[in-house]
Amino acid sequence: MNEQNGELNQGQEEKKGEEQKKPEIRLSVSSDGLEATIEVKTAFQGQTVSYEEIMAFLKENGVVYGVMESLIRDFCENRKFFLDLVCARGLHPVDEENGKLEYLFQREQNTMPTEREDGTVDYKNLGIVQNVKKGDLLCRIIPPQPGKDGIDVYGNAVAYRRGKLPSFPQGKNTAVSEDGLTLTADADGCVEYKNASLSVSEVFIVRGDVDGSSGNIDFIGTVIVQGDVLEGFSVKAGGDINVRGMVEGALLEAGGSIAIACGMNGMSRGKLIAKGSISAQYIENTTVECAGDLRSDVIFNSIVKVGNSVLVRGRKGLLAGGRCQAGRSITANTIGSGGARTEVSIVSGVLDGLLSGKEGESLESVKAELEQEEKNLQTLNAQIGTICLFLTKDPRSLKARKLQKSANSQKELAETRIEYLKTKIAAMGKADQNGLSALDFKITALKVIYTGTKMTIGSFVENLSSDYNATKFYADHEHIVSSPIQPVDRV
């Protein structure tokens, strides 16, 4: 009996000792500090751990942010001690994305034809040239949206990762802004994007023909065509146009000069238009307009209007058919032909000023005449003012009304005369400044000019009734004058 009581007491003491043992709580935190996990090991079956005990444990171990109280309470109340409990979660940082490069031009050429509004397809305007002017925006960097720091379970800030900014594909004639966020054109030209490099070229080169594969060319700078320009297409340039081949039935329009190595057959619809000069081996059935000079070996059956001089020299040096107008001079080996109607003319405001003056009339005398006309106009204006004042007092006066009508008529004539004299002075002044005389405005046939050629110099017109050999023509104050050419005329 005593032995049994001893064993009972010993068991009770052992059980009492186990109950006095506290549960073991272990804490593990992720390497980034953003997640905390606890593991509870009870000392005996049925042992409990209170919510308050775990909260106190976490506080003692510095876990103060993102504590998941509801999960901890459920964990304790339902004795889920057999599970590892994620008891706290920090706030993840919001990292910046990398910046993006936005291109403001078409990087890949789309040579597909476009559909017009009426449903037809445009095969000629393919838009392969992308023009830009100095200062135009080519591409820009879109910075990343700002990131946001996170917070770990200990309450410490977790820095976000900063995004990277891309670099510009900077090439020739481009410039980066001071803030480093934009790339602009540093010259007028066209955009070239090759091998991840962005450049602005001041010269656009067509490496072949201008045809259906290239479409029409419209460029702000100089255009070089290494092949031909085919019928129905156009090349427009803000600078010069240089065609290494030939042109047929096309439009070439340049802000500078035009040079065609093998010549042009306009097929009666082609045009050459330039603010500078034009040169071509031959020009046939073409409309030509330029502010400078025109040089060619043959000009046949074309409509030509040139601001300065036409020079048709070379192996043939033939100017025949059509109409040729120049502002200063026309020189050719041969002018006209037996079968084609040929018209040549010199039309110039400077020449008109030279020819409109009387024999021996000086620039000073014309200026004096203008001064007198301006004084007459002032007198007329004063008279008209007086008549108008009188008519306000007596509007029925017939005599005053007749005087008013006569004065107004004289005023109109005076104003017309003044404008004429101003134009005349400008022309005479320009001629004097350039050392020009009426002899500088001439038509010269170095070999022959054929009968039937219609010639106009200034206001004088003459239809040649015979052939002239090695002759130049100019105008005096009365008519067109012819004389044999001199060595200087062959230069």
C-alpha positions in Angstrom: 0.0 0.0 0.0 2.7 2.4 1.0 4.6 1.4 -2.2 1.6 2.2 -4.4 1.2 5.6 -2.7 4.8 6.3 -3.4 4.5 5.6 -7.1 1.4 7.8 -7.3 3.1 10.7 -5.6 6.1 10.4 -7.9 3.8 10.5 -11.0 1.9 13.5 -9.8 5.2 15.3 -9.1 6.5 14.5 -12.6 3.2 15.7 -14.2 3.3 18.8 -12.1 6.9 19.4 -13.3 5.8 19.1 -17.0 3.0 21.5 -16.5 5.5 24.0 -15.1 7.5 24.0 -18.4 6.9 26.8 -20.8 6.2 26.3 -24.5 9.1 27.0 -26.8 8.5 29.8 -29.4 10.9 30.1 -32.3 11.1 33.0 -34.7 12.5 33.0 -38.2 12.7 36.1 -40.5 13.3 36.1 -44.3 16.6 37.4 -45.6 14.9 40.5 -46.9 13.2 41.1 -43.6 9.7 41.2 -45.2 8.3 38.0 -43.6 8.4 36.6 -40.1 7.3 33.1 -39.1 6.9 31.5 -35.7 7.0 27.9 -34.7 5.5 26.8 -31.3 6.6 23.6 -29.5 4.5 22.8 -26.5 6.0 21.0 -23.5 3.1 18.6 -23.1 -0.1 17.5 -24.8 -2.9 20.0 -24.4 -0.6 22.8 -23.4 -1.8 26.2 -24.7 -0.1 29.4 -25.8 -2.0 32.6 -25.5 -2.3 35.4 -28.0 -0.8 37.8 -25.5 2.2 35.6 -25.0 3.0 35.5 -28.8 2.4 39.3 -29.1 4.8 39.9 -26.2 7.4 37.5 -27.8 7.2 39.3 -31.1 7.7 42.7 -29.4 10.6 41.4 -27.4 12.2 40.3 -30.7 11.6 43.6 -32.5 8.8 42.5 -34.8 6.6 45.6 -34.9 5.4 46.1 -38.4 2.8 44.1 -40.4 1.9 41.9 -37.4 -1.1 39.7 -38.4 -3.0 39.8 -35.2 -6.2 38.0 -36.4 -4.1 35.0 -37.7 -2.2 34.9 -34.4 -5.4 35.0 -32.4 -6.9 32.2 -34.5 -3.7 30.2 -34.2 -3.8 30.4 -30.4 -7.5 29.8 -29.9 -7.7 26.8 -32.2 -4.3 25.4 -31.0 -2.8 25.1 -34.5 0.6 24.7 -32.9 1.4 22.0 -35.4 1.7 24.7 -38.1 4.4 27.2 -38.8 2.6 30.6 -38.7 3.5 33.6 -40.9 2.9 36.2 -38.2 4.1 39.4 -39.9 4.5 40.7 -43.4 6.4 43.8 -44.3 5.5 46.2 -47.1 7.4 45.4 -50.3 9.1 48.3 -52.1 7.7 49.5 -55.5 10.7 49.3 -57.8 11.1 51.7 -60.7 10.8 50.3 -64.2 13.5 51.2 -66.7 13.0 54.4 -68.7 11.7 54.0 -72.3 12.9 55.5 -75.5 10.1 57.0 -77.6 10.9 57.5 -81.3 9.0 60.3 -83.0 9.7 59.1 -86.5 9.2 55.9 -88.5 12.1 53.7 -87.9 11.2 51.1 -90.5 10.4 52.3 -94.0 6.9 51.3 -95.2 7.0 51.2 -99.0 3.4 49.9 -99.2 1.1 52.2 -101.3 -1.6 54.1 -99.5 -5.3 54.2 -100.4 -6.8 57.5 -101.3 -10.2 58.7 -100.1 -11.8 57.7 -103.3 -10.6 54.1 -103.0 -7.8 54.3 -105.5 -4.3 53.4 -104.6 -1.4 55.9 -104.6 1.7 54.0 -105.8 3.9 57.1 -106.2 3.9 58.9 -102.8 5.4 56.3 -100.6 6.9 58.7 -98.1 10.4 57.2 -97.9 11.9 60.6 -97.1 11.3 61.8 -93.5 12.2 65.5 -93.5 13.1 67.4 -90.4 14.3 70.9 -89.6 16.9 72.0 -87.2 15.5 71.8 -83.7 12.8 69.2 -84.5 12.4 66.5 -81.9 13.6 63.1 -83.0 13.2 61.0 -79.9 12.8 61.4 -76.2 13.3 59.4 -73.0 10.2 58.7 -70.9 11.5 58.5 -67.3 10.2 55.8 -65.0 7.4 56.5 -62.5 8.9 57.2 -59.1 9.3 54.1 -56.9 8.4 53.7 -53.3 10.3 52.4 -50.3 9.0 49.4 -48.4 9.0 48.6 -44.7 10.4 45.3 -43.1 8.9 43.6 -40.1 11.3 45.5 -37.9 9.9 48.8 -39.0 12.9 49.7 -41.1 12.7 51.2 -44.6 13.5 49.0 -47.5 14.9 51.0 -50.4 13.3 50.5 -53.9 15.4 49.6 -56.9 16.0 52.6 -59.2 15.3 52.2 -63.0 17.9 52.7 -65.6 17.7 55.4 -68.3 18.3 54.3 -71.9 21.0 56.0 -74.0 20.2 57.8 -77.2 21.2 56.3 -80.6 23.0 59.6 -81.3 24.5 60.0 -84.7 25.5 62.8 -87.1 23.7 66.2 -87.0 21.8 65.4 -83.8 22.0 67.0 -80.3 21.0 65.9 -76.8 19.2 68.5 -74.6 20.7 69.8 -71.4 18.4 67.7 -69.2 19.5 64.6 -71.3 15.9 63.6 -72.1 15.4 64.7 -75.7 17.3 64.3 -79.0 16.8 66.9 -81.6 18.0 67.5 -85.2 21.0 69.8 -85.4 20.5 70.5 -89.1 17.8 70.5 -91.8 17.7 67.1 -93.6 16.2 63.6 -93.5 16.2 61.0 -90.8 18.5 58.0 -91.2 18.2 55.1 -88.8 20.8 52.4 -89.4 22.5 50.0 -87.1 20.8 51.5 -84.1 22.3 54.9 -84.9 20.1 57.9 -85.6 21.5 60.6 -87.9 20.2 63.6 -89.9 21.5 63.7 -93.5 21.7 66.9 -95.4 21.8 64.9 -98.7 19.3 62.3 -99.7 20.7 59.7 -102.1 18.4 57.5 -104.3 20.6 54.5 -104.9 18.9 53.6 -108.2 16.0 55.0 -110.2 13.1 57.1 -109.0 10.3 54.7 -109.9 7.6 52.6 -108.3 10.1 51.2 -105.8 11.1 54.6 -104.4 8.0 56.7 -105.2 8.1 60.4 -105.5 11.0 62.2 -103.6 10.3 65.3 -101.6 13.3 66.4 -99.5 14.2 69.5 -97.6 17.9 69.4 -98.7 19.9 68.2 -101.7 18.9 65.1 -103.7 21.2 62.9 -105.6 19.6 60.3 -108.0 22.2 57.7 -109.0 19.9 56.3 -111.7 17.1 57.8 -113.8 13.8 59.6 -113.0 11.0 57.8 -114.8 7.9 59.1 -116.4 5.2 60.3 -114.1 7.3 60.6 -111.0 8.6 63.8 -109.3 11.7 64.9 -107.4 11.4 68.0 -105.2 14.3 69.4 -103.2 14.9 72.4 -101.0 18.5 72.4 -102.2 20.0 71.0 -105.4 19.0 68.1 -107.5 21.7 66.0 -109.2 20.5 63.2 -111.6 23.3 60.9 -112.7 21.1 59.3 -115.4 18.3 60.7 -117.5 14.8 62.1 -116.9 11.7 61.4 -118.9 8.2 62.9 -118.5 8.8 63.8 -114.8 8.8 66.9 -112.6 12.0 68.2 -111.0 11.7 71.2 -108.7 14.6 72.6 -106.7 15.2 75.4 -104.3 18.8 75.4 -105.6 20.1 74.2 -109.0 19.3 71.2 -111.2 22.0 69.1 -113.0 21.0 66.2 -115.3 23.9 64.2 -116.7 22.2 62.5 -119.6 19.5 65.0 -120.4 15.7 65.1 -120.3 12.8 64.2 -122.6 9.8 65.8 -121.0 7.3 64.0 -123.3 5.4 67.3 -123.5 4.5 67.1 -119.8 7.8 67.1 -118.0 9.0 70.2 -116.1 12.2 71.5 -114.7 11.8 74.3 -112.1 14.7 75.8 -110.2 15.5 78.9 -108.1 19.1 78.5 -109.2 20.5 77.4 -112.5 19.8 74.3 -114.7 22.2 72.2 -116.8 21.4 69.1 -118.9 23.0 67.4 -121.8 19.8 67.8 -123.8 16.3 69.1 -123.1 13.4 68.0 -125.3 9.7 68.6 -125.1 10.1 70.1 -121.6 8.9 73.2 -119.8 11.8 74.9 -118.1 11.8 77.7 -115.5 14.8 78.9 -113.5 16.0 82.2 -112.0 19.7 81.7 -113.0 21.3 80.3 -116.2 20.3 77.4 -118.4 23.1 75.4 -120.1 22.6 72.5 -122.5 23.9 71.0 -125.8 20.5 70.7 -127.3 17.2 72.4 -126.5 14.4 71.2 -128.8 10.7 72.0 -128.9 10.6 73.2 -125.3 9.1 76.1 -123.4 11.9 77.9 -121.6 11.8 80.9 -119.2 15.1 81.9 -117.7 15.9 84.8 -115.4 19.5 85.3 -116.6 21.1 83.6 -119.7 20.6 80.6 -121.9 23.8 79.0 -123.2 23.4 76.2 -125.8 27.0 75.1 -126.6 28.7 71.8 -127.2 29.0 69.4 -130.1 25.6 70.5 -131.5 24.7 73.6 -129.7 21.2 73.5 -131.2 18.2 75.6 -130.0 15.2 74.8 -132.2 11.4 74.7 -131.8 9.3 76.0 -129.0 9.8 79.3 -127.1 12.9 80.4 -125.3 12.8 83.5 -123.1 15.8 84.9 -121.1 16.3 87.9 -118.9 19.7 88.8 -120.3 21.1 86.8 -123.2 20.6 83.7 -125.5 23.6 82.2 -127.1 23.6 79.0 -129.3 25.6 77.6 -132.2 22.4 77.2 -134.2 19.0 78.8 -133.6 15.9 77.7 -135.4 15.4 75.1 -138.1 13.5 74.6 -141.3 10.7 72.5 -139.8 10.0 73.8 -136.3 8.7 77.2 -135.3 11.2 78.8 -133.0 10.7 81.9 -130.8 13.5 83.6 -128.9 13.1 86.6 -126.7 14.9 88.8 -124.2 12.4 90.2 -121.6 14.0 92.3 -118.8 13.0 95.2 -116.7 16.6 96.5 -116.8 16.5 96.4 -120.6 13.2 98.2 -120.7 14.6 100.9 -118.4 17.6 101.3 -120.7 15.5 101.5 -123.9 12.8 103.7 -122.4 15.2 106.6 -121.8 15.6 109.3 -124.4 18.9 109.6 -126.2 21.5 110.8 -123.7 19.0 110.8 -120.8 20.8 110.4 -117.5 19.7 108.9 -114.2 19.9 112.3 -112.5 17.5 113.9 -115.0 14.9 111.1 -114.5 15.2 111.6 -110.7 14.7 115.3 -111.1 11.5 114.6 -113.2 10.2 112.3 -110.5 10.8 115.0 -107.8 8.8 117.5 -109.9 6.0 115.0 -110.4 5.8 114.4 -106.6 5.6 118.2 -106.0 2.8 118.4 -108.5 1.0 115.6 -106.7 1.3 117.4 -103.4 -0.2 120.6 -105.0 -3.1 118.5 -106.5 -3.8 116.9 -103.1 -4.0 120.4 -101.5 -6.3 121.6 -104.2 -8.6 118.6 -103.8 -8.7 119.2 -100.0 -9.8 122.8 -100.6 -12.5 121.8 -103.0 -13.8 119.1 -100.6 -14.0 121.7 -97.8 -15.9 124.1 -100.1 -18.4 121.3 -101.1 -19.2 120.6 -97.4 -20.5 124.2 -97.2 -22.1 124.3 -100.7 -22.7 120.7 -101.9 -24.8 122.0 -104.9 -22.0 123.9 -106.5 -21.6 122.5 -110.0 -18.4 124.4 -110.6 -16.8 122.9 -107.5 -17.8 119.4 -108.6 -16.3 119.9 -112.1 -13.1 121.2 -110.5 -13.1 118.1 -108.1 -13.5 115.7 -111.0 -10.7 117.3 -113.0 -8.3 117.4 -110.0 -9.0 113.7 -109.3 -8.3 112.8 -112.9 -5.0 114.7 -112.8 -4.1 113.0 -109.5 -4.5 109.6 -111.1 -2.3 110.5 -114.0 0.3 111.9 -111.7 0.4 108.8 -109.5 0.7 106.6 -112.6 3.6 108.7 -113.9 5.3 108.6 -110.5 5.2 104.8 -110.4 6.5 104.6 -114.0 9.4 106.9 -113.1 10.3 104.9 -110.0 10.4 101.7 -112.0 12.5 103.4 -114.6 15.0 104.7 -112.0 15.3 101.3 -110.4 16.0 99.7 -113.8 18.5 102.4 -114.8 20.2 102.2 -111.3 20.5 98.4 -111.6 22.0 98.7 -115.0 24.4 101.4 -113.9 25.4 99.3 -110.8 26.2 96.2 -112.8 27.8 98.2 -115.6 25.2 97.0 -118.1 24.2 98.5 -121.4 21.6 97.6 -124.1 24.4 95.6 -125.8 24.5 93.1 -122.9 21.0 92.0 -123.7 21.4 90.1 -126.9 20.6 87.0 -128.9 23.7 85.4 -130.5 23.9 82.7 -133.2 27.6 81.6 -133.3 27.0 79.6 -136.5 23.6 80.3 -138.0 20.1 81.5 -137.1 17.5 80.3 -139.6 14.8 82.2 -141.4 11.3 82.0 -139.8 12.7 82.5 -136.3 10.6 85.0 -134.3 12.8 87.3 -132.3 11.8 89.7 -129.5 14.1 92.0 -127.7 12.4 94.3 -125.2 9.4 95.8 -126.9 10.7 95.1 -130.5 9.7 92.1 -132.5 11.1 90.8 -135.7 10.4 87.7 -137.8 13.6 86.8 -139.7 13.1 86.5 -143.5 16.5 85.2 -144.2 19.3 83.2 -142.6 22.1 85.0 -140.6 25.5 83.5 -140.1 27.6 84.3 -137.0 25.4 87.2 -136.0 24.3 88.8 -132.7 21.2 90.8 -132.2 20.4 93.6 -129.7 18.1 96.6 -129.5 18.6 100.3 -129.6 16.0 102.9 -128.9 14.2 102.3 -132.2 14.5 98.7 -133.4 16.5 95.4 -133.3 20.1 95.8 -134.6 22.3 93.0 -136.0 26.0 92.9 -136.2 28.8 90.2 -136.8 29.9 88.4 -133.7 33.2 89.3 -132.1 35.7 87.0 -130.3 34.3 88.1 -127.0 30.9 86.8 -128.0 32.3 83.2 -128.2 33.4 83.2 -124.6 
